[in-house]
Amino acid sequence: MKAVVFAILSALVWGTAPLIFKLGLRGEIPPLVGIFFHNLTAALFALLSILILREGFSYPLRDIAVISFGGFVSGFLGLLLYYKAIKVGEVSVVAPIVASSPLWASLFAFMLLGESFTLYKLVGTLLVVFGVILITISR
């Protein structure tokens, strides 16, 4: 239940982000510069939180490398593509398409992590795909 609450709160927070990004990218800031300031701000707040909570930096190098690669994939590549889409497109179209990421996460978790793939997950995944198709053709 705790995971679901955090996931819902995360979705609410991330649901506001596209509006903020669109407002910032309406001007002259290119997506790459936007990513720099986005990640710089996130890094500074993370560092401050680590220091306040005294979580330290002593962790296995392999775990740090894997998470760093994930940061490159999502925090740089994914964000660059997302910012480019937000800059030139409508938030009401771009955000739902990007929100189809659970489809890919579920599929990859099934294939690469050996997670179960139930009928409910299949139906939910198909609903996500159908929703993205509807939003995309509604333009």
PERA-V813056 format. One record per backbone hydrogen bond with DSSP energy under -1.0 kcal/mol. CO is the residue of the C=O (numbers start at 1). NH is the residue of the N-H. If there is no record, write none. Layout:
co=CO nh=NH
co=CO nh=NH
This chain:
co=1 nh=5
co=2 nh=6
co=3 nh=7
co=4 nh=8
co=5 nh=9
co=6 nh=10
co=7 nh=11
co=8 nh=12
co=9 nh=13
co=10 nh=14
co=11 nh=15
co=13 nh=16
co=13 nh=17
co=16 nh=20
co=17 nh=21
co=18 nh=22
co=19 nh=23
co=20 nh=24
co=21 nh=25
co=30 nh=34
co=31 nh=35
co=32 nh=36
co=33 nh=37
co=34 nh=38
co=35 nh=39
co=36 nh=40
co=37 nh=41
co=38 nh=42
co=39 nh=43
co=40 nh=44
co=41 nh=45
co=42 nh=46
co=43 nh=47
co=44 nh=48
co=45 nh=49
co=46 nh=50
co=47 nh=51
co=48 nh=52
co=49 nh=53
co=50 nh=55
co=57 nh=59
co=60 nh=64
co=61 nh=65
co=62 nh=66
co=63 nh=67
co=64 nh=68
co=65 nh=69
co=66 nh=70
co=67 nh=71
co=68 nh=72
co=69 nh=73
co=70 nh=74
co=71 nh=75
co=72 nh=77
co=73 nh=78
co=74 nh=79
co=76 nh=80
co=77 nh=81
co=78 nh=82
co=79 nh=83
co=80 nh=84
co=81 nh=85
co=82 nh=86
co=83 nh=87
co=84 nh=88
co=85 nh=89
co=90 nh=93
co=90 nh=94
co=91 nh=95
co=93 nh=97
co=94 nh=98
co=95 nh=99
co=97 nh=100
co=98 nh=101
co=100 nh=103
co=101 nh=105
co=102 nh=106
co=103 nh=107
co=104 nh=108
co=105 nh=109
co=106 nh=110
co=107 nh=111
co=108 nh=112
co=109 nh=115
co=118 nh=122
co=119 nh=123
co=120 nh=124
co=121 nh=125
co=122 nh=126
co=123 nh=127
co=124 nh=128
co=125 nh=129
co=126 nh=130
co=127 nh=131
co=128 nh=132
co=129 nh=133
co=130 nh=134
co=131 nh=135
co=132 nh=136
co=133 nh=137
co=134 nh=138
